[in-house]
Amino acid sequence: MPKQKTNSGAKKRFRVTGSGKIKRKKAFTSHILTKKSPKRKRNLRQSTLVHPADKSNIMRLLPNINK
């Protein structure tokens, strides 16, 4: 049976925490920043967790992570 391949895009975007949750970065930080308030930009810098409903789809893209 062939080896399973990890999705290259997913492995760059997601990290699995010690408790098995998935961390992600927030969107809307790359351009058109002049109209966004400093508070909004500051809050977008923080990472957040993937919603539990999306967890199974992301874990399918990362088969080599055992969590």
Secondary structure, 3 states (H helix, E strand, C coil): CCCCCCCHHHHHHCEECCCCCEEECCCCCCCCCCCCCHHHHHHHCCCEECCHHHHHHHHHHCCCCCC
